[in-house]
Amino acid sequence: MDYFFYDRTYFIFILPALILSLAAQLQVQSTFRKYSQIPNRRNLTGAEAARQVLRFHEITDVPIQPIGGQLTDHYDPRNNSISLSQPVYGSATISAVGVAAHEAGHAVQYAHGYFPIKLRALLVPVVNFSSRLAIPLILIGLFLPLQYEGVIYAGIALYSLAVLFSLLTLPVEFNASARAISALERSGMLSEEELHGASKVLRAAAMTYVAAAFASILSLLRLLAIAENRRR
């Protein structure tokens, strides 16, 4: 019988996902690094850019705070706040403005009642719970007699919620980037050339979410293949 963590399905489903994920990470790091060396003409820091995007949409109640790490920037709908990493918060570069505006775009989504981000926020505790149970259930099911194969499929069903969450993340991220670029352009914060650079940074970042969704789908297919192989 194939082993769960190392079997022929690994090379069919998991290896391509790992390669794509690695390529996406290298691309976003390379693009971010490139435009982190180019200052924007208005000398706007990431924190200032995020505030201006929020003001452009008449939003004044979202705090913006620095956090540690690199590319750890995020919007937290639980407390309606934006956290920007040190290379973004106080840096006046094209990368910093693009990333900060993207996170402000999430705050705009939430303020304007954008349904996918509201649904994603509701799914977070459900997905956290199902993700913790999914793999243990599948592993237990693999060691039970065949007549208990329902345990495996219950685990796969729980894992499917994580796949759904990854797919739902895509429109949320792409829409936040579109809102960010639109606000940067319409407010005149960045020139046309600078907008091109900010767009490249955000497209590279979006590819990491595409890669993550692709990996989650392939992982689901692998689990289904393992379950079907066991039946044979």
RARAGI-V995378 format. One record per backbone hydrogen bond with DSSP energy under -1.0 kcal/mol. NH is the residue of the N-H (numbers start at 1). CO is the residue of the C=O. E is the energy in kcal/mol with one decimal. If there is no record, write none. Layout:
# RARAGI-V995378
nh=NH co=CO e=E
nh=NH co=CO e=E
This chain:
# RARAGI-V995378
nh=10 co=7 e=-1.8
nh=13 co=9 e=-2.9
nh=14 co=10 e=-1.2
nh=15 co=10 e=-2.4
nh=18 co=14 e=-2.5
nh=19 co=15 e=-2.2
nh=20 co=16 e=-2.4
nh=21 co=17 e=-2.6
nh=22 co=18 e=-2.4
nh=23 co=19 e=-2.4
nh=24 co=20 e=-2.5
nh=25 co=21 e=-2.3
nh=26 co=22 e=-2.4
nh=27 co=23 e=-2.2
nh=28 co=24 e=-2.4
nh=29 co=25 e=-2.2
nh=30 co=26 e=-2.4
nh=31 co=27 e=-2.7
nh=32 co=28 e=-2.5
nh=33 co=29 e=-2.3
nh=34 co=30 e=-2.2
nh=35 co=31 e=-2.2
nh=36 co=32 e=-1.1
nh=37 co=34 e=-1.0
nh=40 co=92 e=-1.7
nh=43 co=40 e=-1.7
nh=46 co=88 e=-1.2
nh=46 co=91 e=-1.0
nh=47 co=89 e=-2.2
nh=49 co=45 e=-2.5
nh=50 co=46 e=-2.5
nh=51 co=47 e=-2.1
nh=52 co=48 e=-2.3
nh=53 co=49 e=-2.4
nh=54 co=50 e=-2.2
nh=55 co=51 e=-2.7
nh=56 co=52 e=-2.4
nh=57 co=53 e=-1.2
nh=58 co=55 e=-1.9
nh=59 co=54 e=-2.7
nh=65 co=82 e=-2.7
nh=67 co=84 e=-2.2
nh=74 co=83 e=-2.3
nh=76 co=81 e=-2.9
nh=81 co=76 e=-1.6
nh=82 co=63 e=-2.8
nh=83 co=74 e=-3.0
nh=84 co=65 e=-2.7
nh=88 co=85 e=-1.9
nh=89 co=85 e=-3.3
nh=90 co=86 e=-1.1
nh=94 co=38 e=-2.2
nh=95 co=35 e=-1.5
nh=97 co=93 e=-2.1
nh=98 co=94 e=-2.4
nh=99 co=95 e=-2.7
nh=100 co=96 e=-2.4
nh=101 co=97 e=-2.5
nh=102 co=98 e=-1.8
nh=103 co=99 e=-2.0
nh=104 co=100 e=-2.2
nh=105 co=101 e=-2.0
nh=106 co=102 e=-1.3
nh=107 co=103 e=-1.5
nh=108 co=104 e=-2.2
nh=109 co=105 e=-2.3
nh=110 co=106 e=-2.3
nh=111 co=107 e=-2.4
nh=112 co=108 e=-2.3
nh=113 co=110 e=-1.1
nh=114 co=109 e=-3.0
nh=118 co=114 e=-1.5
nh=119 co=115 e=-2.8
nh=120 co=116 e=-2.4
nh=121 co=117 e=-2.0
nh=122 co=118 e=-1.8
nh=123 co=119 e=-1.8
nh=124 co=120 e=-1.1
nh=127 co=123 e=-3.2
nh=128 co=124 e=-2.6
nh=129 co=125 e=-1.9
nh=130 co=126 e=-2.7
nh=131 co=127 e=-2.6
nh=132 co=128 e=-1.3
nh=133 co=129 e=-1.2
nh=134 co=130 e=-2.2
nh=137 co=133 e=-2.3
nh=138 co=134 e=-2.2
nh=139 co=135 e=-2.7
nh=140 co=136 e=-2.5
nh=141 co=137 e=-2.6
nh=142 co=138 e=-1.7
nh=148 co=145 e=-2.3
nh=149 co=146 e=-1.7
nh=151 co=148 e=-2.1
nh=153 co=149 e=-1.8
nh=154 co=150 e=-2.0
nh=155 co=151 e=-1.9
nh=156 co=152 e=-2.3
nh=157 co=153 e=-2.2
nh=158 co=154 e=-2.0
nh=159 co=155 e=-2.2
nh=160 co=156 e=-1.9
nh=163 co=159 e=-1.4
nh=164 co=160 e=-2.5
nh=165 co=161 e=-2.1
nh=166 co=162 e=-2.0
nh=167 co=163 e=-2.2
nh=168 co=164 e=-2.4
nh=169 co=165 e=-1.5
nh=172 co=168 e=-1.0
nh=173 co=169 e=-2.5
nh=174 co=170 e=-2.6
nh=175 co=171 e=-2.3
nh=176 co=172 e=-1.9
nh=177 co=173 e=-2.0
nh=178 co=174 e=-2.2
nh=179 co=175 e=-2.4
nh=180 co=176 e=-2.1
nh=181 co=177 e=-2.7
nh=182 co=178 e=-2.1
nh=183 co=179 e=-2.3
nh=184 co=180 e=-2.6
nh=185 co=181 e=-2.2
nh=186 co=182 e=-2.9
nh=187 co=183 e=-2.0
nh=189 co=184 e=-1.2
nh=190 co=184 e=-1.2
nh=195 co=191 e=-2.8
nh=196 co=192 e=-1.7
nh=197 co=193 e=-1.6
nh=198 co=194 e=-2.6
nh=199 co=195 e=-2.6
nh=200 co=196 e=-1.8
nh=201 co=197 e=-2.0
nh=202 co=198 e=-2.2
nh=203 co=199 e=-2.6
nh=204 co=200 e=-2.2
nh=205 co=201 e=-2.1
nh=206 co=202 e=-2.3
nh=207 co=203 e=-1.5
nh=208 co=205 e=-1.0
nh=210 co=206 e=-1.8
nh=211 co=207 e=-2.7
nh=212 co=208 e=-1.9
nh=213 co=209 e=-2.4
nh=214 co=210 e=-2.5
nh=215 co=211 e=-2.6
nh=216 co=212 e=-2.3
nh=217 co=213 e=-2.1
nh=218 co=214 e=-2.3
nh=219 co=215 e=-2.4
nh=220 co=216 e=-1.9
nh=221 co=217 e=-2.4
nh=222 co=218 e=-2.3
nh=223 co=219 e=-2.2
nh=224 co=220 e=-2.2
nh=225 co=221 e=-2.3
nh=226 co=222 e=-2.5
nh=227 co=223 e=-2.3
nh=228 co=224 e=-2.4
nh=229 co=225 e=-2.6
nh=230 co=226 e=-1.8
nh=231 co=227 e=-1.2
nh=232 co=228 e=-1.1
